Amino acid sequence: MAIIVNKEEKRRNIALSCRELLLEHGINSLTISQIAKTAGVGKGTIYEYFENKEDIVFEIITTFIAEHEKKLLELVAAPTTTKEKLFHFFYLLFEGELARKQLKVYKEFLAISLTNEPKEMLLFSQQCHEKFTIILTQILEAGRASGEIEEHKRIYESSLILFATGLVVDSRLDDCDVKKEIDIFLDMLFPSNEKEV
């Protein structure tokens, strides 16, 4: 009797087995041969489950984003101020060695998606934008409910997302102090009479 293989599970397992390889080498230096060897399968098997190297990278980045989203949802429930939640919302991408490696890969991914604009990558970016906007909305609504954000004061989620995107892009500059930039931005939103992060 033939073994029944769950194609989605096999695809995910191949991609997950290559996470460290991707973090170590980046997208451009990664080869299908390395991927096959790391996953313990033949090159032909790789092409049964993925169209190309970028497809594998896309699958891995999807797992990175899911993990990031989980951490952000934990942040929403944390017993901290709105300003602190927003600080960590922005800084989570830069916090720790693993996050910095993932961010480096994500920047490569962005560069590819900006130059090639495959439909799947654009759709994925839009879905991420929507998920992160929902999380920001939850943080801001809690801030309004607690009185940390005055009802008449408008803080737009889309502007916060654009700030986060700009941080990702500018963080590649040697003189960009991410923590300082976040603090300056949040100090504009939350005047100094409120608790500092």
C-alpha positions as CSV (number, residue, x, y, z in Angstrom):
1,M,0.0,0.0,0.0
2,A,1.3,3.4,-1.0
3,I,2.2,5.9,1.7
4,I,-0.1,8.9,1.7
5,V,1.8,12.2,2.1
6,N,0.2,15.4,3.3
7,K,1.6,17.8,0.7
8,E,1.1,20.9,2.8
9,E,2.7,19.3,5.8
10,K,5.6,18.0,3.8
11,R,6.0,21.5,2.2
12,R,6.0,23.2,5.6
13,N,8.5,20.6,7.0
14,I,10.9,21.2,4.2
15,A,10.7,24.9,4.6
16,L,11.1,24.8,8.4
17,S,14.1,22.5,8.2
18,C,15.8,25.3,6.2
19,R,15.1,28.2,8.6
20,E,18.6,28.3,10.1
21,L,20.2,27.9,6.6
22,L,18.2,30.9,5.4
23,L,19.1,33.0,8.5
24,E,22.8,32.1,8.0
25,H,23.2,32.6,4.3
26,G,20.4,35.0,3.3
27,I,18.2,34.7,0.2
28,N,20.7,35.5,-2.5
29,S,23.4,33.0,-1.3
30,L,20.9,30.2,-0.7
31,T,20.9,27.4,-3.3
32,I,18.4,24.6,-4.0
33,S,21.2,22.1,-3.4
34,Q,21.8,23.4,0.1
35,I,18.0,23.4,0.7
36,A,17.7,19.8,-0.4
37,K,20.7,18.6,1.6
38,T,19.4,20.4,4.7
39,A,15.9,19.0,4.3
40,G,17.2,15.5,3.7
41,V,15.5,15.2,0.3
42,G,16.6,15.2,-3.4
43,K,16.5,18.3,-5.5
44,G,13.7,16.8,-7.5
45,T,11.6,16.6,-4.4
46,I,12.1,20.3,-3.7
47,Y,10.7,21.1,-7.1
48,E,7.6,18.8,-6.4
49,Y,6.7,21.1,-3.5
50,F,8.1,24.5,-4.5
51,E,8.3,26.4,-7.8
52,N,11.6,28.0,-7.0
53,K,13.9,29.2,-4.2
54,E,11.8,32.3,-3.6
55,D,8.8,30.1,-3.0
56,I,10.6,28.3,-0.2
57,V,11.8,31.6,1.3
58,F,8.2,32.9,1.1
59,E,7.1,29.8,3.1
60,I,9.8,30.4,5.7
61,I,9.0,34.1,6.0
62,T,5.3,33.2,6.5
63,T,6.4,31.3,9.6
64,F,8.5,34.3,10.8
65,I,5.5,36.6,10.4
66,A,3.2,34.1,12.2
67,E,5.6,34.0,15.2
68,H,5.9,37.8,15.2
69,E,2.1,38.2,15.1
70,K,1.8,35.8,18.1
71,K,4.3,37.9,20.1
72,L,2.4,41.1,19.2
73,L,-0.9,39.6,20.3
74,E,0.8,38.7,23.7
75,L,1.9,42.3,23.8
76,V,-1.7,43.5,23.4
77,A,-2.7,41.6,26.6
78,A,0.3,42.7,28.6
79,P,-0.4,44.9,31.7
80,T,1.7,47.9,30.5
81,T,1.0,51.4,29.2
82,T,-0.1,52.1,25.7
83,K,3.1,53.9,25.1
84,E,5.1,50.9,26.2
85,K,3.0,48.6,24.1
86,L,3.7,50.8,21.0
87,F,7.4,50.9,21.8
88,H,7.5,47.1,21.9
89,F,5.3,46.9,18.8
90,F,8.0,48.8,16.9
91,Y,11.1,47.4,18.6
92,L,10.1,43.7,18.5
93,L,11.6,43.4,15.0
94,F,15.0,44.6,16.3
95,E,15.1,42.9,19.7
96,G,17.6,40.1,20.0
97,E,19.9,38.3,17.6
98,L,17.3,36.0,16.1
99,A,15.0,39.0,15.4
100,R,17.8,40.9,13.7
101,K,18.6,37.9,11.5
102,Q,15.0,37.5,10.5
103,L,14.8,41.2,9.8
104,K,17.8,40.9,7.5
105,V,16.0,38.1,5.5
106,Y,12.8,40.1,5.5
107,K,14.6,43.1,4.0
108,E,15.9,40.9,1.2
109,F,12.4,39.6,0.7
110,L,11.1,43.2,0.5
111,A,13.7,44.0,-2.1
112,I,12.7,41.1,-4.2
113,S,9.0,41.8,-3.9
114,L,9.5,45.5,-4.7
115,T,11.5,44.7,-7.9
116,N,9.5,41.7,-9.1
117,E,6.1,42.4,-7.6
118,P,4.7,38.8,-7.8
119,K,1.0,38.7,-6.9
120,E,1.5,36.3,-4.0
121,M,4.1,38.5,-2.4
122,L,1.9,41.6,-2.8
123,L,-1.1,39.7,-1.4
124,F,1.0,38.5,1.5
125,S,2.2,42.0,2.3
126,Q,-1.4,43.3,2.2
127,Q,-2.5,40.5,4.6
128,C,0.4,41.3,7.0
129,H,-0.5,45.0,6.9
130,E,-4.1,44.1,7.8
131,K,-3.1,41.9,10.7
132,F,-0.7,44.4,12.1
133,T,-3.3,47.2,11.7
134,I,-5.8,45.2,13.7
135,I,-3.3,44.7,16.5
136,L,-2.5,48.4,16.5
137,T,-6.2,49.2,16.6
138,Q,-6.5,47.0,19.7
139,I,-3.6,48.8,21.4
140,L,-5.0,52.2,20.6
141,E,-8.6,51.3,21.6
142,A,-7.3,50.0,25.0
143,G,-5.3,53.3,25.4
144,R,-8.5,55.3,24.7
145,A,-10.5,53.2,27.1
146,S,-7.9,53.6,29.9
147,G,-7.7,57.4,29.3
148,E,-4.0,57.3,28.1
149,I,-5.1,58.6,24.7
150,E,-7.6,61.4,24.8
151,E,-10.8,60.7,22.8
152,H,-10.3,63.8,20.5
153,K,-6.7,62.9,19.7
154,R,-6.5,61.0,16.5
155,I,-3.6,58.5,16.1
156,Y,-4.0,56.7,12.8
157,E,-3.0,53.0,12.5
158,S,-1.9,53.5,8.9
159,S,0.6,56.2,10.0
160,L,2.0,53.9,12.7
161,I,2.5,51.1,10.1
162,L,4.2,53.6,7.8
163,F,6.6,54.6,10.6
164,A,7.3,50.9,11.3
165,T,8.1,50.3,7.6
166,G,10.3,53.4,7.5
167,L,12.2,52.0,10.6
168,V,12.8,48.7,8.8
169,V,14.2,50.5,5.7
170,D,16.3,53.1,7.6
171,S,17.6,50.6,10.1
172,R,20.2,49.6,7.5
173,L,21.8,52.9,7.9
174,D,24.8,53.0,10.3
175,D,23.7,56.1,12.1
176,C,20.1,54.9,12.7
177,D,19.5,54.5,16.4
178,V,16.2,52.5,16.3
179,K,15.4,52.9,20.0
180,K,16.0,56.6,19.9
181,E,13.8,57.0,16.8
182,I,11.0,55.1,18.4
183,D,11.3,57.2,21.6
184,I,11.2,60.5,19.7
185,F,8.2,59.3,17.7
186,L,6.3,58.2,20.7
187,D,7.2,61.4,22.7
188,M,5.4,63.3,19.9
189,L,2.3,61.1,20.4
190,F,2.5,61.1,24.2
191,P,3.7,64.4,25.7
192,S,6.2,64.2,28.6
193,N,3.6,64.4,31.3
194,E,2.9,60.7,30.6
195,K,5.0,57.8,31.8
196,E,8.2,57.3,30.0
197,V,9.2,54.0,28.5
